Amino acid sequence: MKLKYDFVINNVAGETVAVSVGDNDGRFNGYIKLNETGAFIFKALKKDTTRDDVINALMAEYPDATKEDAAESVDSLIEQLKRAELLV
């Protein structure tokens, strides 16, 4: 799975946001507000990957995180992105 559109992640007015860029017809119009963990997961989804690979990458980045917490964070964001039809 990966993100359907090309996104950039920036800090805007103290908030981390992802914005769709490029000339893709039907690209996502708007922005997605992310926390630090969400931004990490979102970046991992820029390339084709698996749920388990994202969980493992998150645990490597945050060694104090448990596998259950990492899985919950990944699953939550993936579900939101699926509902918004932003994953392929």
C-alpha positions in Angstrom: 0.0 0.0 0.0 1.0 3.6 -0.5 -0.4 7.1 -0.7 -2.5 7.7 -3.8 -1.2 11.2 -4.3 2.1 13.1 -3.9 2.1 14.9 -0.6 4.5 17.3 1.1 4.7 17.6 4.8 5.4 21.0 6.3 5.1 22.9 9.5 2.5 25.7 9.2 1.8 28.0 12.1 3.1 25.4 14.5 1.1 22.6 13.1 2.4 19.7 11.0 0.3 19.3 7.8 0.4 17.2 4.7 -0.7 18.8 1.4 -1.2 17.2 -1.9 1.0 18.6 -4.7 1.5 18.1 -8.4 -0.8 18.1 -11.4 -2.6 14.9 -10.6 -6.2 15.1 -11.8 -8.5 14.6 -8.9 -5.8 15.1 -6.3 -6.7 15.5 -2.7 -7.9 19.1 -2.1 -7.2 20.2 1.4 -4.7 19.3 4.1 -4.2 16.6 6.7 -3.1 17.7 10.2 -0.6 15.2 11.7 1.1 14.8 15.0 4.8 13.6 15.2 3.9 9.9 15.0 1.4 10.5 12.2 3.9 12.4 10.2 6.4 9.5 10.5 3.8 7.0 9.4 2.6 9.3 6.6 6.2 9.6 5.3 6.6 5.8 5.4 3.5 5.5 3.2 5.0 7.6 0.4 6.5 4.4 -1.0 4.9 1.0 -1.5 5.1 -0.8 1.8 3.3 -3.1 4.2 1.6 -2.6 7.5 4.2 -4.7 9.2 7.1 -2.7 7.7 5.6 0.6 8.8 5.1 -0.8 12.4 8.7 -2.1 12.4 10.0 1.3 11.2 8.0 3.1 13.8 9.4 0.9 16.6 12.9 1.5 15.3 12.3 5.2 15.3 10.7 5.2 18.8 12.5 2.3 20.7 10.3 2.9 23.8 7.1 2.2 21.9 5.6 -1.2 22.4 4.5 -3.3 19.3 0.9 -2.9 20.4 1.1 0.9 20.6 2.9 1.1 17.3 0.3 -1.2 15.6 -2.5 0.9 17.1 -1.0 4.1 15.7 -0.4 2.6 12.3 -3.8 1.0 12.1 -5.6 4.2 13.1 -3.9 6.3 10.5 -4.3 3.7 7.8 -8.0 3.4 8.5 -8.5 7.2 8.3 -6.6 7.3 5.0 -8.6 4.4 3.6 -11.9 6.1 4.5 -10.6 9.2 2.7 -9.6 7.0 -0.3 -6.0 8.2 -0.1 -4.3 4.8 -0.3 -3.7 2.5 -3.2 
